[in-house]
Amino acid sequence: MINIRQISVKCGNCNTYQTLSGYARREEWNVYTYECENDVCDPAVTRTLIEVPVELDEFARRDPGWRGGGHG
């Protein structure tokens, strides 16, 4: 099992940790989007996508109604 909340994503541009900002389902994959929360990085350039197979995604199973975000 993979729990996306136990994974840290660090930006190669600004060297800070990125924040989970989005979620989408694509066929047999759950896709999590991470972005920097600063004025240094352009999200279009430094955005990170992590694809997790649905059958291994512990976080999505625990909270199937979650749709990503949470910043307001």
Rosetta constraint file for C-alpha pairs under 8 A:
AtomPair CA 1 CA 56 HARMONIC 4.63 0.50
AtomPair CA 1 CA 57 HARMONIC 6.04 0.50
AtomPair CA 1 CA 58 HARMONIC 5.73 0.50
AtomPair CA 2 CA 52 HARMONIC 7.56 0.50
AtomPair CA 2 CA 56 HARMONIC 5.66 0.50
AtomPair CA 2 CA 57 HARMONIC 5.17 0.50
AtomPair CA 2 CA 58 HARMONIC 5.56 0.50
AtomPair CA 2 CA 59 HARMONIC 7.51 0.50
AtomPair CA 3 CA 7 HARMONIC 7.35 0.50
AtomPair CA 3 CA 57 HARMONIC 6.20 0.50
AtomPair CA 3 CA 58 HARMONIC 5.07 0.50
AtomPair CA 3 CA 59 HARMONIC 5.13 0.50
AtomPair CA 4 CA 57 HARMONIC 7.64 0.50
AtomPair CA 4 CA 58 HARMONIC 7.82 0.50
AtomPair CA 4 CA 59 HARMONIC 6.29 0.50
AtomPair CA 5 CA 59 HARMONIC 7.26 0.50
AtomPair CA 8 CA 17 HARMONIC 6.93 0.50
AtomPair CA 8 CA 18 HARMONIC 7.70 0.50
AtomPair CA 9 CA 17 HARMONIC 5.63 0.50
AtomPair CA 9 CA 18 HARMONIC 5.54 0.50
AtomPair CA 9 CA 19 HARMONIC 7.78 0.50
AtomPair CA 9 CA 34 HARMONIC 7.43 0.50
AtomPair CA 10 CA 15 HARMONIC 6.10 0.50
AtomPair CA 10 CA 16 HARMONIC 5.55 0.50
AtomPair CA 10 CA 17 HARMONIC 4.22 0.50
AtomPair CA 10 CA 18 HARMONIC 5.69 0.50
AtomPair CA 11 CA 15 HARMONIC 5.02 0.50
AtomPair CA 11 CA 16 HARMONIC 5.61 0.50
AtomPair CA 11 CA 17 HARMONIC 6.06 0.50
AtomPair CA 11 CA 18 HARMONIC 6.32 0.50
AtomPair CA 11 CA 36 HARMONIC 7.20 0.50
AtomPair CA 11 CA 46 HARMONIC 6.96 0.50
AtomPair CA 12 CA 46 HARMONIC 7.90 0.50
AtomPair CA 13 CA 41 HARMONIC 7.26 0.50
AtomPair CA 13 CA 46 HARMONIC 7.20 0.50
AtomPair CA 14 CA 40 HARMONIC 7.00 0.50
AtomPair CA 14 CA 41 HARMONIC 7.01 0.50
AtomPair CA 16 CA 36 HARMONIC 7.39 0.50
AtomPair CA 17 CA 36 HARMONIC 6.98 0.50
AtomPair CA 18 CA 34 HARMONIC 5.59 0.50
AtomPair CA 18 CA 35 HARMONIC 5.01 0.50
AtomPair CA 18 CA 36 HARMONIC 4.59 0.50
AtomPair CA 18 CA 37 HARMONIC 6.94 0.50
AtomPair CA 19 CA 34 HARMONIC 5.19 0.50
AtomPair CA 19 CA 35 HARMONIC 5.44 0.50
AtomPair CA 19 CA 36 HARMONIC 6.20 0.50
AtomPair CA 19 CA 37 HARMONIC 6.98 0.50
AtomPair CA 20 CA 32 HARMONIC 7.02 0.50
AtomPair CA 20 CA 33 HARMONIC 5.91 0.50
AtomPair CA 20 CA 34 HARMONIC 4.43 0.50
AtomPair CA 20 CA 35 HARMONIC 6.67 0.50
AtomPair CA 20 CA 68 HARMONIC 7.90 0.50
AtomPair CA 20 CA 69 HARMONIC 7.30 0.50
AtomPair CA 21 CA 32 HARMONIC 7.69 0.50
AtomPair CA 21 CA 33 HARMONIC 5.62 0.50
AtomPair CA 21 CA 34 HARMONIC 5.39 0.50
AtomPair CA 21 CA 35 HARMONIC 6.40 0.50
AtomPair CA 21 CA 68 HARMONIC 6.26 0.50
AtomPair CA 21 CA 69 HARMONIC 4.74 0.50
AtomPair CA 21 CA 70 HARMONIC 7.50 0.50
AtomPair CA 21 CA 71 HARMONIC 7.92 0.50
AtomPair CA 22 CA 32 HARMONIC 5.73 0.50
AtomPair CA 22 CA 33 HARMONIC 4.77 0.50
AtomPair CA 22 CA 34 HARMONIC 6.96 0.50
AtomPair CA 22 CA 67 HARMONIC 7.32 0.50
AtomPair CA 22 CA 68 HARMONIC 4.29 0.50
AtomPair CA 22 CA 69 HARMONIC 5.05 0.50
AtomPair CA 23 CA 30 HARMONIC 7.19 0.50
AtomPair CA 23 CA 31 HARMONIC 5.63 0.50
AtomPair CA 23 CA 32 HARMONIC 4.60 0.50
AtomPair CA 23 CA 33 HARMONIC 6.09 0.50
AtomPair CA 23 CA 67 HARMONIC 5.83 0.50
AtomPair CA 23 CA 68 HARMONIC 4.61 0.50
AtomPair CA 23 CA 69 HARMONIC 7.49 0.50
AtomPair CA 24 CA 30 HARMONIC 5.98 0.50
AtomPair CA 24 CA 31 HARMONIC 5.17 0.50
AtomPair CA 24 CA 32 HARMONIC 6.66 0.50
AtomPair CA 24 CA 67 HARMONIC 7.17 0.50
AtomPair CA 24 CA 68 HARMONIC 7.69 0.50
AtomPair CA 25 CA 29 HARMONIC 6.01 0.50
AtomPair CA 25 CA 30 HARMONIC 4.66 0.50
AtomPair CA 25 CA 31 HARMONIC 6.04 0.50
AtomPair CA 26 CA 30 HARMONIC 6.18 0.50
AtomPair CA 26 CA 31 HARMONIC 7.01 0.50
AtomPair CA 28 CA 53 HARMONIC 6.05 0.50
AtomPair CA 28 CA 54 HARMONIC 5.60 0.50
AtomPair CA 29 CA 51 HARMONIC 6.03 0.50
AtomPair CA 29 CA 52 HARMONIC 5.50 0.50
AtomPair CA 29 CA 53 HARMONIC 4.55 0.50
AtomPair CA 29 CA 54 HARMONIC 5.12 0.50
AtomPair CA 30 CA 51 HARMONIC 5.69 0.50
AtomPair CA 30 CA 52 HARMONIC 5.22 0.50
AtomPair CA 30 CA 53 HARMONIC 6.25 0.50
AtomPair CA 30 CA 54 HARMONIC 5.81 0.50
AtomPair CA 30 CA 57 HARMONIC 7.54 0.50
AtomPair CA 30 CA 60 HARMONIC 7.90 0.50
AtomPair CA 31 CA 49 HARMONIC 6.47 0.50
AtomPair CA 31 CA 50 HARMONIC 5.64 0.50
AtomPair CA 31 CA 51 HARMONIC 4.47 0.50
AtomPair CA 31 CA 52 HARMONIC 6.37 0.50
AtomPair CA 32 CA 49 HARMONIC 5.65 0.50
AtomPair CA 32 CA 50 HARMONIC 5.19 0.50
AtomPair CA 32 CA 51 HARMONIC 6.43 0.50
AtomPair CA 33 CA 47 HARMONIC 6.96 0.50
AtomPair CA 33 CA 48 HARMONIC 5.75 0.50
AtomPair CA 33 CA 49 HARMONIC 4.70 0.50
AtomPair CA 33 CA 50 HARMONIC 6.55 0.50
AtomPair CA 34 CA 47 HARMONIC 5.88 0.50
AtomPair CA 34 CA 48 HARMONIC 5.07 0.50
AtomPair CA 34 CA 49 HARMONIC 6.41 0.50
AtomPair CA 35 CA 43 HARMONIC 6.03 0.50
AtomPair CA 35 CA 46 HARMONIC 6.94 0.50
AtomPair CA 35 CA 47 HARMONIC 4.97 0.50
AtomPair CA 35 CA 48 HARMONIC 6.50 0.50
AtomPair CA 36 CA 41 HARMONIC 6.56 0.50
AtomPair CA 36 CA 43 HARMONIC 6.90 0.50
AtomPair CA 36 CA 46 HARMONIC 7.51 0.50
AtomPair CA 36 CA 47 HARMONIC 7.44 0.50
AtomPair CA 41 CA 45 HARMONIC 7.50 0.50
AtomPair CA 41 CA 46 HARMONIC 6.50 0.50
AtomPair CA 42 CA 46 HARMONIC 6.21 0.50
AtomPair CA 43 CA 47 HARMONIC 4.97 0.50
AtomPair CA 52 CA 56 HARMONIC 6.93 0.50
AtomPair CA 52 CA 57 HARMONIC 6.15 0.50
AtomPair CA 53 CA 57 HARMONIC 6.28 0.50
AtomPair CA 54 CA 60 HARMONIC 7.89 0.50
AtomPair CA 57 CA 61 HARMONIC 6.47 0.50
AtomPair CA 58 CA 62 HARMONIC 6.20 0.50
AtomPair CA 59 CA 63 HARMONIC 6.33 0.50
AtomPair CA 60 CA 64 HARMONIC 5.18 0.50
AtomPair CA 60 CA 66 HARMONIC 7.50 0.50
